[in-house]
Amino acid sequence: MGGMGGLMGMLPGIGKIKKQMSEAKIDDGMLKRQEAIILSMTKAERRDPKVLNAKRRVRIANGSGTSVADVNRLMKQFGDMQKMMKQVQAMGKSGKLSRMMPQLQNMMGKGGFPR
């Protein structure tokens, strides 16, 4: 498929933000390492990352061919993303998100989000 850029190019409406995607410089190697880390986890570890103690992180790192620091980095990114999604969800429930949409559209450009 040609990596992440090729995959994203197949999605409808992505042509409008293709330049932004190229500027983001998504590292396909990083995505492959993250996938290897996730595939080295058990189903229980994927469901509840809180069970990942030091021994499990070492096993995952060895199984994925990465370092424990890479596993820790991925877990931190996951936690940060989870926290952000909860904030977005809370904003949606309170109505703040709909009030912010015009600002988000201005940030994305004249057309807003691609359709």
Phi and psi in degrees as a GROMACS rama.xvg file:
@    title "Ramachandran Plot"
@    xaxis  label "Phi"
@    yaxis  label "Psi"
@TYPE xy
89.5373  27.8795  GLY-2
78.6263  -170.478  GLY-3
-63.7929  -39.4682  MET-4
-61.2723  -42.1989  GLY-5
-66.3694  -39.4382  GLY-6
-65.9936  -44.0559  LEU-7
-66.499  -32.5839  MET-8
-65.0968  -21.1404  GLY-9
-80.69  -16.1102  MET-10
-78.432  140.613  LEU-11
-64.8961  139.507  PRO-12
84.7248  -5.01369  GLY-13
-74.7683  -21.2351  ILE-14
-54.7045  -33.1487  GLY-15
-67.8401  -29.3784  LYS-16
-115.007  16.3259  ILE-17
-60.476  -37.5297  LYS-18
-62.6583  -43.397  LYS-19
-62.9999  -36.2718  GLN-20
-66.0852  -40.5634  MET-21
-68.9546  -33.2203  SER-22
-72.0843  -24.9161  GLU-23
-70.3179  -22.1127  ALA-24
52.6185  60.7121  LYS-25
-69.6799  123.997  ILE-26
-87.794  110.51  ASP-27
-61.8431  -32.347  ASP-28
-63.31  -39.5356  GLY-29
-64.1801  -41.7018  MET-30
-64.2134  -38.1158  LEU-31
-65.901  -39.9654  LYS-32
-64.5967  -42.4222  ARG-33
-63.6694  -40.5699  GLN-34
-63.0967  -42.1588  GLU-35
-62.4217  -40.149  ALA-36
-63.1693  -47.4625  ILE-37
-63.9617  -40.5076  ILE-38
-69.5491  -19.9076  LEU-39
-83.6876  -5.67006  SER-40
-87.2764  153.922  MET-41
-78.1551  166.552  THR-42
-60.178  -38.5213  LYS-43
-65.3833  -37.5582  ALA-44
-69.6832  -34.6068  GLU-45
-69.4852  -38.2443  ARG-46
-68.36  -39.491  ARG-47
-136.555  88.5557  ASP-48
-63.6738  -11.9471  PRO-49
-66.5622  -17.6779  LYS-50
-79.7905  -4.91468  VAL-51
-75.7356  98.843  LEU-52
-92.0769  -177.335  ASN-53
-60.4699  -42.5763  ALA-54
-62.2342  -43.6083  LYS-55
-65.1556  -38.9277  ARG-56
-65.0061  -37.4868  ARG-57
-66.0014  -42.9553  VAL-58
-62.1617  -43.1789  ARG-59
-64.1682  -43.5774  ILE-60
-61.4943  -45.3673  ALA-61
-64.1423  -41.005  ASN-62
-69.0944  -27.5991  GLY-63
-99.056  -5.63943  SER-64
72.4461  26.4017  GLY-65
-120.403  -176.373  THR-66
-98.5839  164.027  SER-67
-62.4847  -33.9272  VAL-68
-61.758  -37.2772  ALA-69
-64.976  -41.9257  ASP-70
-62.9172  -46.0217  VAL-71
-61.983  -39.9487  ASN-72
-62.9136  -44.2269  ARG-73
-63.4394  -41.5245  LEU-74
-65.7576  -36.4236  MET-75
-66.6014  -43.9495  LYS-76
-60.4857  -41.1382  GLN-77
-62.2435  -46.2527  PHE-78
-62.4108  -42.2381  GLY-79
-63.1181  -43.1619  ASP-80
-66.4019  -39.4123  MET-81
-61.9932  -43.5517  GLN-82
-63.0697  -43.9523  LYS-83
-63.9379  -41.7087  MET-84
-64.0571  -37.0873  MET-85
-64.5313  -37.9938  LYS-86
-66.5427  -42.0157  GLN-87
-63.8098  -41.1514  VAL-88
-62.796  -42.6911  GLN-89
-64.7294  -38.1745  ALA-90
-65.327  -37.7669  MET-91
-65.7052  -40.092  GLY-92
-68.7212  -34.1564  LYS-93
-85.7523  -9.43971  SER-94
91.1012  -4.10637  GLY-95
-66.3228  -33.348  LYS-96
-63.4118  -42.6409  LEU-97
-66.7346  -30.6414  SER-98
-73.2651  -24.2884  ARG-99
-86.9826  -13.4418  MET-100
-55.729  -43.6647  MET-101
-59.3494  -38.0394  PRO-102
-65.6771  -42.0296  GLN-103
-64.1516  -39.4823  LEU-104
-65.4707  -37.9517  GLN-105
-64.4396  -36.9785  ASN-106
-67.4206  -36.1941  MET-107
-81.3965  -15.0987  MET-108
120.462  179.531  GLY-109
-60.3444  -39.078  LYS-110
-82.5656  -7.45978  GLY-111
71.8738  -148.035  GLY-112
-77.6824  143.927  PHE-113
-66.5578  147.652  PRO-114
